[in-house]
Amino acid sequence: MQSHSRAKGLRRGVTVAMVGLIAAGGTVAFHHRASAEVARDPASIRVEADLSERKLYIKSGDSVLESYDVAVGKGSKPTPQGNYTIRKIVWNPAWIPPDQPWAKDKQPQAPGASANPMKLVKIFFHEPDYYSHGTGDVESLGSAASHGCLRMDPDDAYRVARYLMEHGGSPRDESWFWRVLHFRSETKTVYLDTPIPMTVND
């Protein structure tokens, strides 16, 4: 199992990192973890978020393929526990401040804007209000710091979203991802042909 910790030193932007991987012909996914069994049975893939551990897991049956540090909901804004289904992934999302006291002084942010707290991608698990997404505040990972969503390192959110598309029956080719990364003002919504189950527990 590979654990992606928040102590990663100097970080490159997600665009540079992912374009570099794509240019090198990488799949930017879990090829080093994927067993023959997983390859034969993509329906076994599921996502699990452990709120006490502050971790997001990609699993096949009981086997952990990957784990990622996340920030979870804090105080009166907990991440909801339960069994969900990932059906929709939004690339280059806009951000509209919610009608909540904490957001009263916030301004809407266009897709790709440096101040957009969603960063590159949103992975919905409990629509419309709860999803996993990238964050510019990577130091918050491993803590209770969000307003209910699951924050991820932007590079990790990219990897997970792409992997779920591939195993959820809605893959895209390299040129599609190249456009996502280079034309950040363009929002693209993907619906999984085979939704992926997700469990959020404590």
N, C-alpha and C positions, 0 to 999 in steps of 0.2 A: 504494500500500500504506500502510495506517495502522498505526503501531507504538504500542502502549500502554505507555509507560514507567512506572517506579515513582515517578518524581518528579512527583506529581500535586498537591502542596500539601495543603491541608486537605481531608480526605475526609469526605463524608457517608456514613452507614450504607447498606448495600445496600438495606434496606427502603425508606428514604426516597427514594433515587435511583431505584429501579426502579418504585415506586409512582408517582412523579412522571412517569416516562416513560409508564407505562401510562395514567395519568389524562389525559395529553396526547395519547393515541391513538397513541403510537409503537409500532413493532414490536419495539424493543429488539434489533435484529439487524443484518443486513448489507444493508439495502435500498439503501444508497448504493453498494455494491460489486457487487450481483448483476446480472450481465449477462443479456441475453435468452437467451444460450446456456445459462447456468447454470439459468435458470428453466425452460427446456425439458428439461434433462437433470439433474435433481437427483442421479441416480446417479453423476455425476462428482465429487461432493463427497467429500473425504477430509481426514484430519487428519494432520499430521506434527509430531513433536516433535524438535527439534534440541538434543541435550544440550550440545554445545560452545557453541552460541550462546545457550543458555538461553531458547529461544523455542518457542512453540506456534503452528503455522500452520494456517489453514483454506485449503484449496486446491481448485480445480476444474481437473483435469488438471495442467498445469504452472504455472497462474496462481495467484498468491497473492491471496486475497481479504482476509485479515486476519492480523495477527500479534500475539502477546501475550507479555509477559515471564512467565517461570515460574521457580520454584526447582526444582532437580533433586536426585536422591539424592546423598548425601555419603559419602566414605570407603568403609567396608565395607557400606554400604547403597545401592548404585547403583540408578538407575532401569534396569530391564531393557530391553535393546535387542531389536528384532524387529518382526515384522508381526503386528498384532492386529486385533480387531474390537470396536467399541463397540456393545454390545447393551443395556446397562442404565444408567439414570440414576436416582439416588436423591435426592429433594428432602427437605430438613429431616432429614438422617440423624442417628441417635444415634452416639456414639463409645464404643467399648469398647476400653480399652487392650490392645494386643497382648501376648502372652506373651513379652516381650523385656526384657532388662536395663534398657534406657533408659526403659521405661515402668513399672517396678516400683512407683514411688511415685505414679503417676497414678491419678486417679479417673474412673469412667465419667461421660460427659456426655450429658444428655438432648437430644433434638432442640430446636434453638433456644436452648440455653443459651449464655450469653456466653462461657464458657470452652471450648465445643465447638470443637476445632481444625478440624473439617470445614466449619464455617460453613453456607452455604445448600444446597450441592449437591455430590454426588460423581458423577463421570463415569467409569465403569469401562472400562478397556481391557485389563487382564490379570487377570481374576477369579481368586481373591477378594481378592488382596492389593494390587493396584496400580490407581490411579485418579488422575484430576485432581480437585482440590478447592479450594475457597476457603481463605484463610488470614487470620488476624488479624495475622500478621507480614509485612506487605507489604514491609517493608524487606529481607526475605530474597530477594525476587524478583530474578532475574538472577544468583543464586549457587547453589552446591551446598550445600543446607542441610536437605533433607528426609531421611526414612528410606526413600526409594525412590519415593514418589509424586511427582506434579507439582503443586506449589502454584501457585495463581493468585490474583490480586486477586478478591475475592468478586463484584464487579460484572462482571468479565470472565467468571468461571465461569458466572454467570447467563446472560450473552449467548450463550456457546458452547453451553451445555446446551440452551437454548431453540432455538437455530439447528439443532442436531443433531436435536432432536425434530421440527422442521418438515421437515427434509430426510431424516429417517429414517422417514417415514411414520407418525409418532405425534404430530401437533400437538395442542395444547390451546388453548382460547379464553382471552380475557382474564380471565374470571371465575375460571377454574381457577388462573391464576397469581396473581390477587389473593388467593385463599385460601391458596396456598402462602406468600405473603409476610406475610399477616396472622395466620395460625394456625400459628406456627412449631413448635408441639408435635406437629403432625400430619406423620408421615412418608408420603411418596408415592413409589412406585417405578414407573418407566415403562420398558417394554421396547420397543425400536425394532422396528417391523415390517420395516424395511429397515435392517439394521445398517450402520454406517459404518466403512470401513477406516481403520486408524491405523497409522502407522509411527513407531517410535522409533529414532533413529540418532544416531551421534556425529559 
